[in-house]
Amino acid sequence: MDKNGEASTLDLLLTVLAKVRKIWKDELSVYPYLKARDLTILDWVYHSKSPITMQDLATHLHVSPAAVTQMVANYEKRGLLQKVPSQIDHRMNTLQLHPELVKRIEEQRQLLKKQLENFEAFIDHEFDLNKLLSKLAEFFEQEDEKTDPRP
């Protein structure tokens, strides 16, 4: 706090960072076993414009097809990926994200979009750092109150 009883820029920034860190931690707790490589692979499959085969993944990762088979089996057990018979060659499988994971990603996108819209309405286009951080801290407090299950 400064001498006027207002939170300092550092205090406000730390409050906002703590809230953002908590949000990220809560989101990652859904899939605590994912590593950066896993996220990269899932992102590649999700955003691919064309179907990805097991061989494509092996080539992309510079690993053997056997390693990819084991990796994909592990992802299938965790409900992250699924193999789908290829439309072009039924002897091959293509990889897709599991429908439940796609549903969760889309829900998170919609939630983020709504939160961004709410945040844009919340600030008044002033870019004074203290004011902005104060608004961010206030916004996160209101979001916490909305989602807090306690009475």
C-alpha positions in Angstrom: 0.0 0.0 0.0 1.2 3.5 -0.7 0.8 6.5 1.6 -2.7 7.2 0.3 -3.9 3.7 1.3 -4.0 2.5 -2.3 -2.3 -0.7 -3.6 1.0 -0.1 -5.2 1.6 -1.2 -8.8 3.7 -4.1 -7.6 1.0 -5.2 -5.2 -1.6 -5.0 -8.0 0.6 -6.8 -10.4 1.4 -9.6 -7.9 -2.3 -10.0 -7.2 -3.2 -10.3 -10.9 -0.3 -12.7 -11.5 -1.5 -14.9 -8.6 -5.0 -15.1 -10.1 -3.7 -15.9 -13.5 -1.4 -18.6 -12.1 -4.3 -20.1 -10.1 -6.4 -20.2 -13.3 -3.7 -22.0 -15.2 -3.0 -24.4 -12.4 -6.7 -25.3 -12.1 -6.9 -25.9 -15.9 -3.8 -28.0 -15.9 -5.0 -30.1 -13.0 -7.4 -31.7 -15.3 -4.5 -33.3 -17.2 -1.6 -33.2 -14.7 0.3 -35.9 -16.5 0.7 -34.0 -19.7 4.2 -32.8 -20.6 5.2 -30.1 -23.1 5.8 -32.8 -25.8 2.3 -34.2 -25.2 0.7 -30.8 -25.6 2.7 -30.1 -28.8 1.6 -33.4 -30.3 -2.1 -32.8 -29.4 -1.9 -29.3 -30.7 -0.5 -30.5 -34.0 -3.2 -33.1 -34.4 -5.9 -30.6 -33.4 -4.8 -27.9 -35.9 -3.8 -30.1 -38.8 -5.5 -29.3 -42.1 -5.2 -32.9 -43.3 -5.5 -36.3 -41.6 -2.4 -37.4 -39.7 -1.3 -41.0 -39.9 0.8 -42.9 -37.4 3.7 -42.7 -40.0 3.3 -38.9 -40.2 3.6 -38.6 -36.4 6.7 -40.8 -36.4 8.3 -38.7 -39.1 7.3 -35.5 -37.4 8.8 -36.6 -34.0 11.8 -38.3 -35.6 11.0 -41.6 -33.8 10.3 -45.1 -34.9 6.8 -46.3 -35.8 7.0 -48.7 -32.9 7.5 -45.8 -30.5 4.5 -44.0 -32.0 2.4 -47.1 -31.7 3.2 -47.2 -28.0 2.7 -43.5 -27.5 -0.7 -43.5 -29.3 -1.8 -46.5 -27.3 -1.0 -44.5 -24.1 -2.9 -41.5 -25.4 -5.9 -43.7 -26.3 -6.0 -45.1 -22.7 -6.0 -41.6 -21.4 -8.8 -40.5 -23.7 -6.8 -38.0 -25.6 -6.4 -39.5 -29.1 -8.3 -42.0 -31.1 -7.4 -43.9 -34.2 -9.9 -43.7 -37.1 -9.8 -45.8 -40.3 -8.5 -43.7 -43.1 -11.0 -42.5 -45.7 -8.4 -43.0 -48.4 -6.7 -46.3 -47.5 -8.6 -48.5 -45.0 -5.4 -50.3 -44.1 -4.2 -47.2 -42.4 -5.5 -45.2 -39.4 -5.6 -41.5 -39.0 -5.3 -39.8 -35.6 -7.9 -37.5 -34.1 -8.4 -35.9 -30.7 -10.9 -37.8 -28.6 -14.3 -36.2 -29.0 -14.5 -35.5 -25.3 -11.2 -33.6 -25.4 -12.4 -31.6 -28.5 -15.6 -30.8 -26.6 -13.6 -29.6 -23.6 -11.3 -27.5 -25.8 -14.3 -25.9 -27.5 -16.0 -25.2 -24.1 -12.8 -23.5 -22.9 -12.6 -21.4 -26.0 -16.1 -20.2 -25.5 -15.5 -19.5 -21.9 -12.3 -17.6 -22.7 -14.1 -15.6 -25.4 -16.9 -14.7 -22.9 -14.4 -13.7 -20.3 -12.5 -11.5 -22.7 -15.8 -9.9 -23.8 -16.7 -9.3 -20.1 -13.2 -7.9 -19.4 -13.4 -5.5 -22.4 -16.7 -4.2 -21.0 -15.1 -4.0 -17.6 -12.3 -1.7 -18.5 -12.8 1.8 -19.8 -9.9 2.0 -22.3 -7.7 3.9 -19.9 -4.2 2.5 -20.0 -2.8 3.8 -16.8 -1.0 0.7 -15.4 -2.2 1.2 -11.8 -5.8 1.6 -13.0 -5.5 -1.3 -15.4 -4.1 -3.6 -12.7 -6.7 -2.4 -10.2 -9.4 -3.3 -12.7 -7.8 -6.7 -13.4 -7.6 -7.5 -9.7 -11.3 -6.4 -9.2 -12.3 -8.4 -12.3 -10.7 -11.6 -11.0 -12.2 -11.1 -7.5 -15.6 -10.8 -9.1 -15.0 -14.0 -11.2 -13.9 -15.8 -8.1 -17.1 -14.8 -6.3 -19.1 -16.1 -9.2 -17.4 -19.5 -9.3 -16.9 -20.0 -5.5 -19.0 -23.0 -4.5 -19.1 -21.9 -0.9 -22.2 -20.0 0.3 
